[in-house]
Amino acid sequence: MSRYYPLLLVLLIPALAAPGCGDGTSIATKMAANRVEDPAAGQAAEAKPAADQDAISRKIIYNASLEVVVQDLTETTKQIEKLILEQKGYIAKSDSSGDTGARRTATWVLKIPAEQFRFTMNALAALGTPVRNSSDSQDVTEEFLDLQARVKNLKAEEEALNKMVREAATLDAILKIRREITELRGNIERAEGRLKYLATMSAMSTITLMAREDAAYVPPTLPEPPTFLSRVQETFSKSSTQLRNFGESVGLIVVALVPWLPLLLVGVWLLRRVIRSIPDSRVPMSTPQPSHQPIAVAPSAAAAPESPHPSAEPPAS
């Protein structure tokens, strides 16, 4: 029996080693897979909050134009400066015209934080009587996110080119890569400039305010519906006006013809002379008249002469 022990050990060693080898391979494979998959999972986990944050903070550019009529332009200017200072904005441009005592006008270009846009518009409209109020908005969130992704990709490409420069073996290869890096750097700077512009414009809204001074200004009111009597008066007034205009037009026509009256008279006189000098060449046409003469009848040779006295009747037999 003891002589079979070495043979049994030879047969059992591969069987015992196989599960261990299988488990070792499986663990190594899983570890390698985990090492490969973990960076992607980490990037996805980092990208998700960033995407959510970008979705929440939208980039919207607000622009507005407002015109108001005020009683005192000097006092209004002070109120505008105080309001802008409270809202943490600034005056980008201002222009005024007119002298004190006359009707003056002023224009301001105001930069206001986007979150204070609506409040500031209402406050500015309350300074006087608004006569024109318009606003518009432009959502640039998509363009902003696209530019961010483009800048990120361009910088990664720039880093790869810089690495290639360090590993290049010839001067020609280094110069070629340097030209590509220079062109790439220009694209990055342009994209970053556009990003900065969109961020600034979306963070600060633009309001163009025009104030017109008029102490006697009365805001227009809605007219009342006309009554029947007012419509009759308006109709009679229009008809009288039209009649007067017609009489004036006729009078003007007569006055305009007065200088031409002598020439018209001479022309009429000459026309009558010409007509009278033309002979009447019309010949009356004669119509045949019926004949009233008796028709002569030739006497018959066999006829007896007519007796002047009537013959007596023959006696009855």
Secondary structure, 3 states (H helix, E strand, C coil): CHHHHHHHHHHHHHHHHHHHHHHHHHHHHHHHHHHHHHHHHHHHHHHHHHHHHHHHCCCEEEEEEEEEEECCHHHHHHHHHHHHHHCCCEEEEEEEECCCCCCCEEEEEEEEEHHHHHHHHHHHHCCCEEEEEEEEEEECHHHHHHHHHHHHHHHHHHHHHHHHHHHCCCHHHHHHHHHHHHHHHHHHHHHHHHHHHHHHHHHEEEEEEEEEECCCCCCCCCCCCCCHHHHHHHHHHHHHHHHHHHHHHHHHHHHHHHHHHHHHHHHHHHHHHHHHHCCCCCCCCCCCCCCCCCCCCCCCCCCCCCCCCCCCCCCCC
